[in-house]
């Protein structure tokens, strides 16, 4: 029977070289550069979708209030109180873009929602963006 014996001063390679490790790190860096921006956009897209959904729900509840009360809710003077007390809303809605539930007549910083005249004598509800501008749907 023939067996292979190595001299005692011979080293057996058991690890990776620096070049091999650097190549793996570069490949992982390239993959991360491609994938990470897609995840950051996903959060923004989710917030935009949440605001659109909230606007649709809030506008529907405001229309229900109008139909039952024959008047607009006094959102600028009482906030969400008319809709909450009338069981149209459970709590004041928080705008995920502006992280605020406040209502104002115009878009501004720290304002979540805008309640303003649409130009024909009726009021409409709009959302504010994180930079204080009106959210474009």
VENCORWO-V493761 format. One record per residue. N is the residue number from 0. RES is the residue in one letter. PHI is phi in whole degrees, 0 to 359 (* if undefined). NEAR is the number of other ideal C-beta (glycine too) atoms within 10 Angstrom. D_LAST is the distance of its C-alpha to the last C-alpha in Angstrom with 1 decimal. Layout:
# VENCORWO-V493761
N/RES/PHI/NEAR/D_LAST  N/RES/PHI/NEAR/D_LAST
This chain:
# VENCORWO-V493761
0/X/*/2/81.5  1/X/261/3/79.8  2/X/239/4/77.3  3/X/269/4/75.3  4/X/242/6/76.1  5/X/259/8/74.4  6/X/295/5/76.2  7/X/291/5/75.5  8/X/266/5/74.1  9/X/269/7/71.4  10/X/261/6/67.8  11/X/262/5/65.3  12/X/285/6/61.8  13/X/235/5/59.5  14/X/225/7/56.3  15/X/262/11/53.7  16/X/278/9/54.3  17/X/299/8/52.1  18/X/297/8/50.9  19/X/298/10/49.8  20/X/294/11/47.8  21/X/297/11/46.2  22/X/296/12/45.1  23/X/296/11/43.5  24/X/296/10/41.7  25/X/296/10/40.4  26/X/297/10/39.1  27/X/296/10/37.3  28/X/297/10/35.8  29/X/296/10/34.5  30/X/298/10/33.0  31/X/295/10/31.3  32/X/295/9/29.9  33/X/279/9/28.3  34/X/276/9/27.0  35/X/301/10/25.8  36/X/299/10/22.9  37/X/292/8/21.5  38/X/285/8/21.7  39/X/292/9/20.1  40/X/290/10/16.9  41/X/296/10/17.1  42/X/294/9/16.8  43/X/296/11/13.7  44/X/297/10/12.1  45/X/294/11/13.6  46/X/296/16/12.2  47/X/298/17/8.5  48/X/295/11/9.6  49/X/295/14/11.5  50/X/294/22/9.0  51/X/299/13/7.0  52/X/295/10/10.6  53/X/298/19/11.9  54/X/300/19/9.6  55/X/298/11/10.9  56/X/295/12/14.3  57/X/297/18/14.5  58/X/296/13/13.6  59/X/296/11/16.2  60/X/291/18/18.7  61/X/294/21/18.3  62/X/296/11/19.0  63/X/297/13/22.0  64/X/300/18/23.2  65/X/300/14/23.1  66/X/293/8/25.0  67/X/275/10/27.6  68/X/257/12/28.1  69/X/57/7/27.6  70/X/198/9/25.8  71/X/282/15/22.6  72/X/291/24/22.9  73/X/274/11/24.0  74/X/295/20/21.2  75/X/286/14/22.1  76/X/262/9/25.8  77/X/249/13/26.1  78/X/68/17/22.8  79/X/274/19/22.1  80/X/303/14/25.9  81/X/303/19/25.7  82/X/284/21/23.4  83/X/286/14/25.3  84/X/294/10/28.7  85/X/274/14/27.9  86/X/62/8/27.0  87/X/272/19/23.4  88/X/227/19/22.3  89/X/276/8/24.6  90/X/220/8/23.5  91/X/293/16/21.1  92/X/287/21/17.8  93/X/260/15/17.2  94/X/282/22/13.9  95/X/292/17/14.5  96/X/283/19/12.8  97/X/262/24/14.9  98/X/47/11/17.6  99/X/209/18/18.2  100/X/246/15/18.3  101/X/288/16/19.3  102/X/241/21/18.0  103/X/218/17/18.4  104/X/279/13/18.2  105/X/214/12/16.4  106/X/292/20/14.5  107/X/198/14/17.2  108/X/296/11/18.6  109/X/66/11/19.3  110/X/247/20/17.0  111/X/272/22/14.7  112/X/225/27/13.4  113/X/241/21/13.6  114/X/243/19/15.4  115/X/218/15/16.0  116/X/292/10/17.3  117/X/280/10/15.1  118/X/105/7/18.1  119/X/241/7/20.0  120/X/89/6/21.6  121/X/252/9/19.2  122/X/264/17/17.0  123/X/225/15/13.5  124/X/258/19/11.9  125/X/227/17/9.1  126/X/256/24/9.0  127/X/258/26/10.7  128/X/275/16/10.6  129/X/297/15/14.1  130/X/270/9/15.3  131/X/91/13/15.0  132/X/265/12/12.3  133/X/288/15/9.3  134/X/291/19/6.3  135/X/268/8/3.8  136/X/277/10/0.0
